[in-house]
Amino acid sequence: MQYVTAHPDGILAVDAGYCRDGLAAIHLVIHHGQAAIIDTGTNASVPRVLAALAAAGVEPANVAWVMLTHIHLDHAGGAGSLMCALPNAKLVVHPRGVRHMVDPTRLWEATSAVYGAEQTFAMYGRLAPVAEERIVPATDGLELEMGTRRFTIIDTPGHARHHICIWDHTASAFFTGDTFGLSYRELDVDGRPFVFPSCTPTQFDPDALHASIDRMMSFGPQAMYLTHYSRVTDVERLAGDLHRLIDTQVAVAQAARGDGVARHVEILAGLEQIVREEAERQGWTLAEDDYMEVLRLDLELNAQGLGVWLDACREQALTV
């Protein structure tokens, strides 16, 4: 299958088919005829996941866990539909996300506030609910088993307050959702990945994100599996780059003047300048128009998220 990539330790990356190839990965952990799924993509991704399971020789009834790193719809939009096809699976989601999986109405409304209702429906379709008795709240430190395979859940706020990361003891690797940033294969140079923080609306918290990255690194991971996009190694270097680029983006936001559209435009221009500087630092051979196109959606969302964070900081200062 062209949209499935095999990685070590029985891990498969399934391209979610979200917006473009290579943007979002759904990860399958295959172990002795069973499977765990990390993130689900959208409703449109479900047939790909089921086909990948079949190709790996896993029956739908033998999927033990569907784990959501967080409930943003590019990660969780297909959860309800996928769970309908997996009769014995349990859905693992941050405690803050449980009610939104049971009744996705507010999740839909929040996403529509960012993208607009028409675009939200086009991107994600209708969200199916999940019965509460099939949901396991992913409390910090929760241990999950799949035969002899073990996973540990850790709470990782910063990108969102409802974010978890999943430690795979066999692979010595984390499934990181958006906490360990974004790393697209088009921007690799001789196999050397580039990583960029995700500061999307509406719960970006730089201090919490720094702390979550440090906590993950304390496990000594050999690899990270990012939703955007899949496996990276050289994690010590990448963690350092993430810390640096979080601070750089925050500085751009803090230097912006005014409010509303003018401030957003200024922040976005500052983020684009960061990317130009990174292009030189990383040695990219892509033309500027090409690498900006790879990061276009993320830069726009980061600019929005930084604006929301600035407003929250101002409101907090006024109430002290």
N, C-alpha and C positions, 0 to 999 in steps of 0.2 A: 504494500500500500504506500503510495507516494506521500501520504499525509501522516505516516507513522515512522518515528525514529526510535531505534533500540539503543538503550544506554546500559551501562553495567548494572549488575545486581537485579536483573529482572524488571528494570524500569523502562517503560515506553512513554514517549511523548507523542501525543495525538494533536495535530494542528486543529484548533477549534474552528478554522474557517471564518474567523471573526474579522471583518473589514478587509483584510488582505492576508496572504500567506505569511507565516512567520511572525505574526503579531501576538497570538495567544496560544498557549499550550495547555492541554489537559494531561495530567500524568497518571499512568496506570502502574501499579506495583503488582507484578505477577509472582505468585509464590505457591508452588505445589498445587496448582489447579484452582487456587483462589485468587481474588483480586481486591485491591483497594484502589479507589479513584480519588485523586486530589484535584479539586475544582472541576466544574462541569461545562464551562463555556455557556453558550446560549441554547435555546430550544433547537436551533438549527444544527448544533454540534452533536446532538444525541445520536443520530444515525451513525456518525463516525465512531463514537465511543463504542456502540454496540458491535459495529463491524470489527473494530480493533480487538475487542474481547473475543469475538468468535474466531478471528484469525490466530489469536494466542491460545485457543483451546479452552477458554473459560466460559462456562455456562452462566447466563444471567443470574441463576439461583445461587451461584457460588461467589458472587460479589459480596464481600463482608461489610465494607465501609465505603461511604462516600463522604469525603472530608472537604469542607469549604474553608479556604484560608480566610475569606471574609465574604460579605454579601453584596458587594458591587456586582452588577449584573453581567459583566464580562466574565466573572468568575462563578457566579451562582445562578444566573438566569435560567439555565437548563435543569436545575436541581429537581424541581417538582416533576417534570416530564421524565427525566432519567430514573427517578425513584419508582415511577409507575412500572418501569420495565425490569426492575431489579427486586424481586419479591422478598428477599431475605436481607437486604442491605439496611444498615442503619445510617442515618445522616448525622454527621458530626459538625457542629457549628458553634461559634462563640455564643455564650449565654445571651449576649445582647441581640443576637441574630435569630434566636429561636422563634420568637413571636412573628418575625417577618417571613419566616419559612412557612409557618402555620397559616398566616394570612398575609400575602404579599402586597396588599393594597397600598400601604404606606411606602413600601419599597419602590413600587411602580411610580407613585406620585413624586417621591424624592428624585428619582432618576429623570422623570419628565421635566422637573424643574431645572435640570442641568441641560438636557438635550432637546426638550420640547416633546409633546405627546406623540406627534406624527413620526418623528425620527426614532423615538424610543420604541414604538410598536414595530417599526420597520427593522430595527436592529435586534430586538429581543422577542417579539411575539407576545402572546399572553402568558403570564406567569401562573404555573400550576402550584397549588398548595401542597404541603406535605403533612400527613397526619402526625400529631404531636407525639404519639406513642412510638413513632419510628425515629425520633430525634434524640440524640445524645448531646447534652450541653458540654461544650469543650472547655472545661475548667482548666486553669493553669496546673500543669503537672499530670494531667490525665494520661494514663497508660492504656494503650489499646493493643490487642493481640490479633494476629491472623496466622493460626498455626504456630510456628516457631518464630514468626516475624513480629517484631515489636516496634511500636511507635510511641513517642512521647509528645504531648501537646504543650506548647508554651504560649503564653499571652504576649503578643507583640504589638502594642499600640504605636502610633506615630503616623502611619499612613491612614489608619482608621482605628477607632476605639473598639471595633468589633473584629479585630484581626488576630489570627493565630498563625503560628508556623508549626510544622510537623517534622519532628526528628525521627529519621529512619535509622534504627540502631545497626541494621545489617549494612547499609550503604554508607554509614557515617556522613550523612548528608541531610540537609533541611529542604523541605518544600516550603518556599518562602512567600508565595503569593506576590505582593508588591512591596514587602518590607525590605527586601534586599535589592530594590530598584528594578530597572528595565535594562535588558541587554540584548540587542538585536544582532543577529548573525551577519547582516549586511555591513555592520560597522566593525567586525573583527578584522584585525590586521595580522596575517600569518598565524592565525589561531589564537591571537591575544584579544580577549574580549574587552569591551568598554561597557561601563555601567553608569546609569543616570538615575538619580532619585525620582520617585514618584510623589508629587505633592498635591494630588488631586483634591477637589472639594469632597466633603465639607469639614473633615476632621483632622487635617494635617497638623501635626504637633512636632516641631523639630527636636525639642529636647527628648520627647518620648521615642522618636525614631532613632536618635543617636543611641539611647539606652537599649533599645530592642536589637539593634545591630551588634552592639557589644555583647549582649547576652547570648545571641546566637554564636558569636565567635568564641565564647568561653567553652563551647562544646568541642572545639577543635574540628570543625567540619572539613571533609575532604572535597566536597562539592556542594553547590547550591542549585536547586531546581526552581527556576523562576517561572512564573506564568508567562512573562514577557521577556526573553523567550528561552526557556528550558535550561539545560545544564551548563554551568560555568564552573571552572576551577580557578586556581590562583586567587583564592578567596581572601587572603590577607591583603594583597594589593587592592583588590576591588573594594574591600571594606574601608580601607583608607581613602580611596577615591570617593566613596559614598559620603563619608564624613565631611570631606573637603567640599564636595559639591552641594551638600545640604546647606552648609554655612554660606557658600557663595550665592546660592539662590535666595536664601533668607536676606542676605545683604542687599541684593538687587531689589527685593520687595521693600525693605526698610528705607531705601534711598528714593523710592518713587514718591512723587508729589501728587497732590490732588486726590480725586475720588472718581469712581465710576469708570466710564469708558476710557478717559484719558489716562488714568492710572493703570488700567489693564494693558493698554497699548504700550505704556512705558515699561511695565514689568515684562511683557512679552518680548520687547526689543532687547531688554537686558538679558533674558534667557537665551535669545538667539545669539547674542554676543558671547555668552559663556560657551555655547556649542561651537562657535567659530574657533575660539581659543582651544577647546578640547580637540578639534579636528587637527590642529597643528601639533598639539601635545601627543596625540595618539598616532599621528602619521597616516591619517585617512587619505586614500587616493580618490575617493568619490568626489565629484564636483559638489560645490556648495548647494546647489539646487537639489541634488540627489540626497545628500545626507539630511538636509532640512526637511525634505519630504518624508524620510523615514521617521523623523521625530516630530512631525508637524502636530499630530493629534496630542501627543504627550506634552509638548510645549504649551499648547493652548490650555489644556487641562491644568498643568502646573501653574500657569499664570492665574487662572481662576482660583485655584486652591490657595495660592499665596495671598491673593486679595481677600478671600474669606478669612484666612488666618490673621491678616492685618486688622481686619474689622473686629475680630474676636478679641485681639489684644487690646485694641482701643476701648472696647466695651468693658473689658475687665479692669483696665486702668481707671475708668470713670467710676467704677463701683467700689474701688478700694478706699 
